[in-house]
Amino acid sequence: MLTLIAAVARNRAIGFQNQLLYHLPADLKRFKELTSGHTVVMGRRTFESLPKGALPHRRNLVLTRNSAFTAPGIEVFPSLETALAACSAEEDIFIIGGESVYAEAMPMADRLCLTLIDDTPAEADAFFPPWDTLAWNVVHDEAHEPDERHAVGYRFVDLMRAAGASADGTPSD
């Protein structure tokens, strides 16, 4: 299964200057729970933004055109296509960023695991691709109000691609 996982603001913003826009401990915990034991695919800049390098307890696939790029605990691929080809059909694969990797993977995605943030950031330079709500069925929706650890409200929303829907939401043959 191919899943896109992201924390997305009202305007689809996901980052600014290669950093997350919001610190939401519950979102980070959910990300770890969902991705641990599975494969994560990310662009090089997303990898470089990780504070401790490769994510533990996960197979880390990094996309870069720089064939000399290397770091402990990662596998490097020149494209999303080659990274996915290196995965088995049984692997749960999570696309974790950035913007161009999400955009390229969206047409192939089976599932979206989103944290929808009830806020619009003052600045953003990376955005999650738009998705056609007709092409996706909500299978989980859990709302959370702001609290002492979360300055903004948010919702955990999981969506599965609707049967027979193509990437643009039109029925497929």
C-alpha positions in Angstrom: 0.0 0.0 0.0 1.3 3.5 -0.9 0.4 6.1 1.7 1.0 9.9 1.7 1.4 11.1 5.2 1.6 14.9 6.1 0.5 17.7 8.4 -1.4 20.1 6.2 -2.6 23.7 7.0 -5.8 25.2 5.7 -4.0 26.5 2.6 -2.3 23.1 2.1 1.0 24.5 3.4 3.4 21.9 4.8 6.6 23.7 5.3 8.8 26.8 5.3 12.5 26.9 4.7 12.7 23.1 4.9 11.1 22.9 8.4 7.7 21.8 9.6 5.2 24.7 10.2 3.8 23.5 13.5 5.0 21.5 16.5 2.2 19.1 17.3 3.4 16.3 19.7 0.3 14.2 19.0 1.0 14.4 15.2 4.6 13.4 15.7 3.5 10.4 17.9 0.9 9.3 15.3 3.5 9.6 12.5 5.9 7.4 14.5 3.2 4.8 15.2 2.0 4.6 11.6 5.4 4.5 9.9 7.5 2.4 12.4 8.3 -1.0 10.9 7.6 0.2 7.4 9.3 1.9 4.5 9.5 5.7 4.3 10.3 7.6 1.0 11.5 11.2 1.0 13.4 13.7 -1.0 16.9 14.6 -0.1 15.9 18.0 1.4 13.3 16.3 3.6 16.0 13.8 4.8 18.4 16.7 5.5 15.7 18.4 7.7 15.4 15.3 10.0 17.2 16.3 13.2 18.8 12.8 13.8 19.2 11.5 10.2 17.5 8.2 9.2 14.3 7.5 11.0 14.8 4.4 13.3 12.8 1.2 12.9 12.0 2.1 9.3 13.5 1.5 5.9 14.6 4.9 4.7 14.6 5.6 0.9 16.0 9.0 -0.2 15.4 10.4 -3.6 18.2 12.5 -5.1 19.8 13.2 -8.5 23.2 13.3 -6.7 24.5 9.7 -7.1 27.3 10.4 -4.6 24.9 11.3 -1.8 25.1 8.9 1.2 24.2 8.9 4.8 24.0 6.1 7.5 20.8 4.1 7.5 19.5 5.2 4.1 19.1 3.8 0.6 19.5 6.3 -2.3 17.5 6.3 -5.5 17.5 8.6 -8.5 13.7 8.7 -8.8 10.5 7.7 -7.1 10.0 5.1 -9.8 13.2 3.3 -9.0 12.6 3.6 -5.3 9.2 2.0 -5.6 10.6 -0.7 -7.9 13.0 -1.7 -5.1 10.1 -2.3 -2.8 8.2 -5.6 -2.5 4.4 -5.8 -3.1 4.0 -6.6 0.6 5.7 -3.4 1.9 3.7 -0.6 3.4 5.3 2.5 1.9 4.8 6.0 3.3 5.7 9.1 1.3 6.8 11.6 3.9 7.8 14.6 1.7 8.6 17.0 0.3 6.3 18.9 -2.0 7.5 17.5 -5.4 7.6 13.9 -4.0 4.0 14.2 -2.7 2.9 15.6 -6.1 4.5 12.8 -8.0 3.2 10.1 -5.7 -0.4 11.4 -5.5 -1.6 9.6 -8.6 -0.3 6.3 -7.3 -1.5 6.7 -3.7 -3.9 4.2 -2.1 -4.3 6.2 1.1 -3.8 9.6 2.6 -3.0 9.9 6.4 -3.4 13.7 7.0 -3.2 15.9 10.0 -5.4 18.8 9.0 -4.4 21.8 10.9 -7.0 24.4 11.7 -4.7 27.4 10.9 -3.1 29.2 8.0 0.6 30.0 8.6 2.1 33.5 8.1 4.7 32.0 5.8 5.0 28.8 3.8 7.0 27.8 0.7 6.0 24.1 0.4 2.5 22.8 -0.2 0.7 19.5 -0.3 -0.9 18.7 -3.7 -4.6 19.3 -4.0 -6.8 16.2 -3.9 -10.3 15.6 -5.4 -12.6 14.8 -2.5 -14.7 12.7 -4.9 -11.7 10.4 -5.5 -11.3 9.7 -1.7 -13.4 8.1 1.0 -12.9 9.3 4.6 -12.3 6.2 6.7 -11.2 7.9 9.9 -11.8 11.5 11.2 -10.7 12.4 14.8 -10.9 16.1 15.9 -8.7 17.6 18.6 -9.1 21.1 20.1 -6.1 23.2 21.1 -4.6 22.4 24.5 -1.5 23.1 26.6 0.7 21.1 24.2 -1.0 22.1 20.9 -1.5 25.8 20.1 -3.9 25.0 17.2 -6.8 22.6 16.6 -6.2 19.7 14.3 -7.9 16.6 12.9 -6.4 13.2 12.0 -8.1 12.2 8.8 -7.4 9.0 6.9 -8.7 8.7 3.3 -8.7 5.7 1.0 -8.9 6.1 -2.8 -12.5 5.4 -3.9 -13.0 2.2 -5.9 -12.7 3.0 -9.6 -11.4 6.6 -9.1 -8.4 7.8 -11.0 -5.9 10.3 -9.6 -8.1 13.2 -10.9 -11.3 11.8 -9.5 -12.8 10.6 -12.8 -14.0 7.1 -13.1 -11.4 4.7 -14.5 -12.0 1.9 -17.0 
